[in-house]
Amino acid sequence: MLLWLSGAVPLPLAFGGVTLVVFFVAFSGFLALRALRLADLPASAAWVAGVFATALVMYALVAWFKLLALHAFAWWAGALAVCALVFPQRRATSPRLDRNEMAGLALCALVTLMWCREIAQAPARLVRDNLLFAWIDYFVHGAIISQFGDALAARGSVFLADHPPLLYHYASYMLPAALAGLLDQPGLPLATSFWLPMGVLTMCAGAYALGSALAGPTGGLASVAVLTLMPDAATYGLRNGFLSFHFHMVVSPGADYVIGLFLLCAALLQRWVPRGSLQPLAASALLAVGAIWFRVQVFAVGFPAWLAAAALAVPAVRARKLLFSSAALLAFLLFVIAFYAVTDAGFALPVFLEVVHDRQEPTAYAGFYLERRDTPYAIPAGILLMYAATLGALVVLYPLALWLAHRAGGLRVSDSFAAFALAAYLAVMLTAPIDKYRDSTEFTVRPFVLVYAAVAIWTVCLLCRAFALRWPQRTPQAWRAVLGACLLGVALAWQAAPAMGLPKFEWGWTYYPKRIDAGLTQAGRYLREHGRAGQVFAVRGLQLGWAVTDPAVQLVSLSGMPAYLSYISAHAIEAAQREKVALERYALLARLDRAPSAAAALEELRKLGIAWYVTTGWSGPPWDPRRQQAAFVEHNVAVYAVAER
């Protein structure tokens, strides 16, 4: 349904394509859990495992064998079918779906629909209003999806044709890329209407799996609710909108995938007993390590937290806590020293604290950190403000839940993951570098979503566990009460949810919504319908300065065809060779304006290997000001076809 809301795919095709992908994702998850003898885990765990296995296998096939995502998905689906035939399922290990699990899955699907329905309609509204009612980065995400899934994108990077794609955590793009090839669609509608919902669903499924492991079905429902139905910390208290969990949930879907992975990772640790079966630990380790290919910034917090929690479960480590913690701290310090010794990166800490606390107006503590910035206690104050602004009431409720669970005798060693996530986040904030884009918040802010999710889930689950231990006879009634509260919460939040994910800081409205040139969506459709694999387009008048997006990036996302040149400032930052090529191509395109005639300009374009030339503005290039030679004109966008010889 969400893909249909994009306006790009008819309902029967959208339903069929999504059903096919969902079937094999779920099937692969059940097979993976069965292979690890964990088939008794809830179906939500199988979903997360299926997303993980399918995305990583596809990414490996795409990267190693240069396959399109659809072909990689076909190979993977065939392999799953063979496994099912060769290793038939025994009845004893068949997956079960009882009433509790059905309710949990239904809640996950319902809140996914609630959160994603507005952004899913963004492509249709873009065609109608020339406004993208989604975060501006969706243009980039859509282009990357086309990079891996579109037959048109056959010449290396879609942002700089004939050059390899930039190294990035691409695994979460594989499933929408497969659907792009299956449905013959450009990347943008897949980004807004499939990639995002799949991410939210995966996060919710991971939350339900962890909640069920911590506090049974009641904890599973409560875990999904606390992440999706309860107001986050940006709506009260310090009111720092840039640190809104819900905002990051809808503008950075890649983080949703990795949150789901680490939540399942933590759930598997609940089942591992030292000197017992190693399957839960092995599965948990695979998830923790593989998460780096989904979102490296979140991995930087999640992996150390998992490693510490797994180590603490070992009796020998608990008996020598000081020794092992000292060794871990020393290893971390050596890593940090070595990193800064071999790079020219700068510490993000002082810059990021100023940016987060002083440049995110409006907040409820405007000027508070600014007045203390030059004092000796500025750093500790800034760190404490970060925890208060990201966690809100959980700063008090989490310790309270720990105390109540301890009093009830329900605290376990395996409950350490959330505490280690808090500690790992502190280490990241203290030592993270400023990234190559000079963004001090890249590694210091993005991981907070995992910390928030872990602390929130442990808080509600510890409270559920304490309740169950104190009043065990009322546990069935508690499940019904929580289910009823969740349904009521969905009804109350249905209209408000889209607004909860909007920017709550002034500068965010520069990037939401984003207006594009009138006629650009139609030009993208024209390029898709008339272009063929191996062709590239170029756009006249791209700017050299920094830009989050430009008409070329937007056209890649709208058409699936690679650009001769786009995103110039990004190439200049990435590497000297890419910068050189980008600037050379910029100069060659700028020289076209001096062509004596349209024929001469098109001949020059042919020599450059460019099949389509796109201009924006109400007048054409100097050699065709009235755009009479254009093959396509719509509003202020014209497309010139370059004849081949």
Secondary structure, 3 states (H helix, E strand, C coil): CHHHHCCCCCHHHHHHHHHHHHHHHHHHHHHHHHHCCCCCCCHHHHHHHHHHHHHHHHHHHHHHHCCCHHHHHHHHHHHHHHHHHHCCCCHHHCCCCCHHHHHHHHHHHHHHHHHHHHHHCHHHHHHHHCEECCCCCHHHHHHHHHHHHCCCCCCECCCCECCCCCCCCCHHHHHHHHHHHHHCCCHHHHHHHHHHHHHHHHHHHHHHHHHHHHHHHHHHHHHHHHHHCCCCHHHCCCCCHHHCHHHHHHHCHHHHHHHHHHHHHHHHHHHCCCCCCCHHHHHHHHHHHHHHHCCHHHHHHHHHHHHHHHHHCCHHHHHCHHHHHHHHHHHHHHHHHHHHHHCCCCECHHHHHHHHHHCCCCCCCCCCCHHHCCCCCHHHHHHHHHHHHHHCCHHHHHHHHHHHHHHCCCCCHHHHHHHHHHHHHHHHHHHCECCCCCCCCCCCCCCHHHHHHHHHHHHHHHHHHHHHHHCHHHHHHHHHHHHHHHHHHHHHHCCCHHHHCCCCCHHHHHCCCEECCCCHHHHHHHHHHHCCCCCCEEECCCCCCCCCCCHHHHHHHHHCCCECCCCHHHHHHHCHHHHHHHHHHHHHHHHHHHCCCHHHHHHHHHHHCCCEEEEECCCCCCCCCCCCCCCEEECCEEEEECCCC
